[in-house]
């Protein structure tokens, strides 16, 4: 009986053959440099791309001469959630790592992750990142400051709220897909659930030293409005097994603070009643999440801005309000 692979890197892709081939070339080199050919496989699921894109990708993989790549072709576009679940369903390794087709990590990060995985005591790993444009130019700051790797104990779900970005989200495969299906949820961010489920089983690691590069494009076809992201995240938090109300509130609160720009923007400032009605009635956000959003909104917009900026509002929202006021968008 062949030994089970340590890690499968799962890459959902759609019409990005150029970016994906660049990514695969780098990963292939890393695998060779680290000598982990028997530990790592890459599973790719093409989500209904054009025939030209598929042909280019197939030709590249055939020229690689390696058994570490496996390509699946979907006859129609399944959507990001179902395509991701398809890859996880075909994952036969102990651990899985999701990776965006146009997001790039360095060899140092893969080496660090493999070292943790070989110890066998880790259940989830997340990495730091910064944003780049299509030409590779840096356009954003690091999501988190660089510091020593942080260990999250079993049951500490704060790490899960960072997992909405799929790239380099790494976790134990056993039981996670069945648990997700049993929860009967549908979300653009199942990765939050995958990490949360594993944190209910054991420890997690946050690596900030080797950030990957998250490519930002002008428009991603995710079909969500600014507050729908929070609805999906809330549903993922709700469905994590063994997640206490206290930990759920902490995770949701942290996420709202980190994504204040999705709450405080020109639309919400210009149309406060419309925004509050949206949060209250339209989106399927749980009661705790609604209270969090409304609290931030009321205290940052309706009350006197100077008092709020000095006393109440978290740092992230202060910066958003200041920038908005400088641009003259308050009207």
C-alpha positions, 0 to 999 in steps of 0.5 A, spaced: 500 500 500 502 506 497 504 511 503 498 517 504 501 524 501 502 529 506 499 535 502 495 536 496 495 543 494 488 545 491 487 550 485 480 552 483 481 556 476 478 559 471 480 562 464 487 564 467 492 559 464 498 564 463 497 566 471 496 559 473 502 556 469 507 561 472 504 559 479 505 551 477 512 553 474 514 556 481 511 550 485 514 545 481 521 548 482 520 549 490 518 541 490 524 539 487 528 544 491 525 542 497 525 534 495 518 533 497 516 530 491 513 524 495 509 529 500 506 534 495 501 533 489 497 539 486 490 538 484 487 543 479 480 544 477 478 548 471 471 551 472 469 551 465 474 555 462 474 556 454 477 551 450 483 555 448 485 556 455 484 549 457 488 547 451 494 551 453 494 548 460 493 541 458 499 542 453 503 545 459 502 539 464 504 534 459 510 538 458 512 538 465 513 530 465 511 530 473 506 526 476 505 531 482 500 535 477 492 532 476 487 536 472 480 536 472 476 539 467 469 541 469 464 541 463 460 547 466 462 553 471 460 550 478 461 557 482 467 558 487 464 554 492 462 547 489 469 547 485 472 548 491 468 542 494 470 538 488 477 539 489 476 537 497 472 531 495 478 528 491 483 530 496 487 524 498 492 527 502 492 528 510 492 536 509 490 540 504 492 547 502 487 552 497 491 556 493 488 562 488 490 561 481 493 568 481 496 568 488 503 566 489 507 564 495 515 563 496 519 557 497 520 559 504 513 559 506 512 552 503 518 549 507 515 552 513 508 549 512 511 542 511 515 542 517 509 544 521 505 538 517 510 533 518 510 534 526 503 531 525 500 536 531 497 542 527 490 542 525 490 549 521 495 554 518 494 561 515 499 565 512 500 573 511 499 576 505 500 583 501 496 585 495 499 586 488 496 588 481 496 584 475 503 586 473 506 584 480 506 591 483 505 592 490 498 596 491 497 594 499 500 593 506 501 587 509 495 584 512 498 583 519 505 585 521 511 580 521 512 577 528 514 570 530 509 564 528 503 565 533 500 558 536 492 558 537 490 553 542 485 548 541 478 551 541 481 558 540 477 560 533 480 567 532 484 565 527 478 562 523 476 569 521 482 570 517 480 565 513 476 568 508 482 569 503 482 562 500 490 562 498 495 558 503 489 556 508 492 549 510 488 544 514 487 537 516 482 533 511 479 528 515 472 529 517 471 536 514 467 535 508 462 531 511 462 536 517 461 542 512 455 538 508 452 536 514 451 543 516 447 544 510 450 551 509 452 554 502 457 560 502 463 563 498 467 562 504 467 555 506 475 556 508 472 559 514 468 553 516 474 548 514 479 552 519 474 553 524 472 545 524 479 544 525 481 549 531 475 545 534 480 539 534 487 541 535 492 547 534 492 552 529 498 556 526 499 563 523 505 565 519 506 572 518 514 572 516 513 569 509 507 573 506 504 570 499 502 575 494 494 576 493 493 579 486 487 584 486 484 584 479 479 590 477 473 585 478 472 578 480 465 575 479 463 573 486 456 577 485 456 579 492 455 586 495 459 589 500 455 587 506 453 580 503 460 578 505 459 579 512 452 575 511 456 569 508 462 569 514 456 569 519 453 563 516 460 560 517 461 562 524 454 559 526 456 552 523 462 551 526 461 545 531 463 546 538 463 554 537 461 557 543 457 564 543 462 568 546 468 565 541 463 566 535 462 574 538 469 575 538 470 572 531 465 576 528 467 583 532 474 582 530 472 581 522 467 587 522 473 591 525 478 589 520 473 590 514 470 596 516 471 599 509 465 594 507 461 598 512 463 605 512 463 607 505 460 612 501 453 609 500 452 608 507 454 615 509 449 618 503 443 613 505 444 611 512 436 609 513 437 604 506 443 601 509 440 600 516 434 597 513 438 592 508 442 590 514 436 589 518 431 586 513 435 583 507 441 580 508 441 573 512 445 575 518 444 573 525 442 577 530 449 578 534 452 580 527 446 585 526 447 588 533 455 589 531 454 592 525 449 597 527 453 599 533 459 601 529 454 604 524 450 608 529 456 610 533 461 612 527 456 616 523 449 618 527 453 621 533 458 627 533 464 625 529 469 628 533 467 625 540 466 618 536 473 619 533 476 620 540 472 615 544 468 610 541 470 608 534 476 603 533 482 605 529 480 601 523 473 605 522 477 612 524 481 611 518 476 610 514 472 616 516 478 621 516 479 619 509 472 619 507 471 626 510 478 629 506 475 626 500 469 630 501 464 624 500 460 626 506 453 629 503 
